[in-house]
Every structure is written in structure tokens, then in C-alpha cells.
């Protein structure tokens, strides 16, 4: 069994507009005897095409400057074939990748006319798993315990890891946290179908074979039940929401009778199933939930200390 763990450093927190400036991946082989071995690594500094800015507050965290990238960076286009070959046939592990790193990779690749096959893989998000693991736990002061990568690593190993905010060091730490999670709870606990990728705008999740709204006024409703509860909301997502991803439109449109019939019989899906919010709400607030009546122009979120403390 092979898993690729990956992480990014970026110019900001907007998954559709910001740029990846470091992309790191480590391939892990889990042997039949249960031994974990890191068997291969890729670590690229990425020089974005065209004009870009690295905000001072972001550079203060990851210490990657524009001048450094101009000297040492490579284009995403130049490493694309290696990226695809490296991840071929592998499941994917991340720490908040489902909420941030995978979507920003998707949009960065889209900019250069490339894609990545996200579907059909098992996705492990160690941040989401840690939130489940620590649900309801508080510290000595009654405060909710933190689930950033450094805090999680320290809980399992008694000390923080070195190199936080370098994506390769974050990948290596994520592997160790995930290894401890699996040891504590087992593989079946870690494999959760709601982590599977459906769309990169955070509108949809898939669970037990059905599509659910993962945010907004009707969060937790299945698409099938929404046809009865508020069909106009689905129409708004497809027709008027400016940040709806084309993949989401392609999934919802058949339920509205605009394309071929959906694969699942609409009447068979349960309604209002509790679905956890997508990973990444701590790291990025790029896509806030909107109601159909919202006509206000969205502002690009500022990067805050809370955002940058995820690790």
C-alpha cells in the first residue's frame, strides 16, 4: 500500500487566486508487516507565471521571498509530468489538504491548462481526523484544545517538530501524526468517504453514495431532498453564485433536469443528514457560506494571525 502525503506554501489563502510557491510530497509504503517506510520525495519551489505578490505577513511565516523564487523556483508546468507520475495509483494524505492544499493545487493547475485526478482515491486528512479524535476535549483552563499540526504532533510525541511552515517538514510531521492516529484508532476509522473530493468550492460532499450541501443555509441537506425543500437554492448555486466551480454545476444540473438523469434515484436519498463542515475553516475563510439573497460583493479575506497559526 502506498500513500503520498503533500503540502503547499502559498502567496495567500485564496484558493482560486493565490499561487503555490512550494510543493512538497513524500511517498510512503506501508508494508504487510505494518512497517512504514518513506520511499521517495519531491520538493519544489514554484515560480508563478506572470505577476505575483507575496504579502509580508505570509513571507514572515514561510520565509519564501520573491527574489528567492526568481533564483531557485521552477515552473509548475515544468514539474507537472513528474507530479502526475509520482502520485499515480496512490492514495493521498494531508493536514488540511481537503480544505486548502488540494483546492489551491486544482486552481493553480487549471491556470496552466492542466488537471489532477482527485476522484477515485482514498483521501486522508489528518487535521479532520484530529478534530474527531479531540472532539469535546478542553485544556486545564476549559478552553478547546488546539488542533494545528504542531499541537497535534506535540500531543503524540511530547515535543514540537522542527521546521514548521516549510512544506516538506510539514509533510514529514503529518506522516508521523497520521501514523499515531492509525495506531490509536485503526485504518477503518481513518477511512472516511466524506473526505472524498467532489468539488473545490466547498459546496458539495459525498457520503454513503449521496451528494450533500456542505455549507450555506441548507448545509447537511442531500441534493435530492433539496429538490423538495428549496429547489431555487440549487438553481442559485448553478446559475448565479459567482464562485461555484464548474464541477459543482455539472453535478447539480442533472438533478434540475438540465442534463442526463442523475446516477442515483432522487427519491431514494435521505434528507438532512448531519455532515461535518469541510476541512480548512481554520486555515482559510476563502469561501464563506452565502445565502441566495446575498448580493454583496465578496471581499478577499485578510490573512490573520489565526489563519497563519494552523501549523
C-alpha positions, -999 to +999 in steps of 0.1 A: +000+000+000+014+034-010+002+069+002+015+102-010+015+130+017+016+165+003+016+201+015+020+236+000+032+270+009+014+298-009+012+335-016-021+337+004-053+320+014-075+324-016-075+290-033-088+304-066-064+334-070-033+328-049-002+309-060+016+278-048+053+287-042+064+255-025+050+220-032+063+190-013+054+153-015+066+122+003+056+087-008+051+062+020+049+025+017+030+005+043+044-030+042+024-062+050+042-064+084+029-029+093+062-011+089+060+024+074+088+035+050+093+069+033+104+057-001+105+088-023+104+126-021+096+156-043+102+192-030+098+221-055+099+258-051+074+271-077+079+304-096+044+315-106+039+327-142+033+364-147+029+390-120+025+379-083+029+393-049+039+376-016+024+396+012+048+405+040+027+386+066+029+354+045+066+357+039+072+362+076+057+327+082+072+306+054+103+328+047+100+324+009+107+356-009+100+367-044+138+371-051+144+335-038+118+321-062+132+341-091+166+325-084+156+289-073+120+284-085+107+262-113+075+265-132+045+244-123+043+234-160+079+220-159+072+197-130+037+186-139+046+153-156+067+143-126+039+153-102+014+131-120+038+101-123+048+105-086+012+103-074-001+078-099-021+050-082-015+064-047-040+074-020-035+109-007-027+122+028-025+158+040-030+181+070-059+203+059-054+194+023-090+187+018-099+223+028-069+241+013-040+224-004-059+203-029-082+231-040-054+255-045-035+229-064-066+223-086-069+260-094-031+265-100-031+236-124-062+249-141-044+282-148-018+264-169-044+242-186-036+211-166-056+189-142-052+163-115-074+132-110-087+138-075-116+114-077-112+076-072-086+079-045-088+074-007-082+108+009-069+110+045-070+144+061-051+142+094-065+176+105-101+164+102-091+131+119-075+151+148-107+172+152-127+140+155-101+125+179-101+155+202-138+164+199-151+178+233-117+179+249-106+210+268-074+222+285-069+230+321-085+264+316-116+249+300-105+261+265-109+240+234-076+223+227-058+234+195-056+211+165-029+227+145-001+205+132+024+215+159-001+209+187-011+175+173+025+164+168+033+175+204+003+156+218+016+123+203+053+127+207+058+151+237+076+178+218+070+201+187+086+193+154+113+214+137+107+234+105+070+242+107+058+263+077+083+246+054+060+223+034+085+194+033+089+195+071+051+198+075+047+167+053+071+147+074+053+158+106+019+150+091+030+114+083+040+110+119+007+124+132-012+101+109+008+071+119-001+078+155-038+083+146-039+050+128-021+032+157-047+047+181-079+041+161-072+018+132-074+021+094-112+018+092-116+048+115-092+068+093-110+060+060-140+083+057-159+087+025-169+123+034-133+132+028-135+123-008-132+151-033-163+163-051-158+200-058-133+226-050-157+254-040-168+236-008-204+233-019-206+195-020-196+165-001-203+129-008-213+105+019-227+069+017-231+074-021-251+107-020-243+143-025-249+168+003-245+205+007-215+211+029-222+248+037-248+276+034-283+279+047-291+243+038-259+226+050-265+189+056-293+185+031-289+160+003-292+173-032-323+150-036-340+165-006-332+200-018-354+194-048-383+193-023-370+217+003-358+246-018-352+239-055-345+276-061-314+274-038-299+247-062-307+270-091-290+299-074-258+278-069-258+267-105-269+299-122-259+329-100-233+321-075-201+336-089-177+313-072-194+280-080-169+256-096-178+241-130-176+206-114-204+215-089-226+228-118-220+195-137-231+175-107-262+195-097-275+203-132-288+168-139-309+169-108-326+201-122-334+182-154-309+201-175-286+172-185-289+134-184-306+117-155-286+115-122-269+083-113-289+080-081-327+080-080-335+113-063-363+100-041-340+074-025-316+097-007-320+106+030-327+142+039-308+165+063-280+141+072-255+156+096-224+163+076-193+179+091-180+211+077-152+207+052-117+208+065-099+241+063-121+266+081-092+274+105-067+278+077-088+297+052-120+315+051-118+319+013-154+307+006-178+319+033-213+304+032-237+327+013-275+327+012-293+331-021-304+366-013-268+378-008-260+405-033-229+419-017-196+417-034-172+393-016-141+408-002-108+390-004-101+379+032-071+394+050-045+369+063-048+369+101-026+355+129-053+329+135-051+318+098-013+315+099-012+296+132-028+265+117+006+248+119 
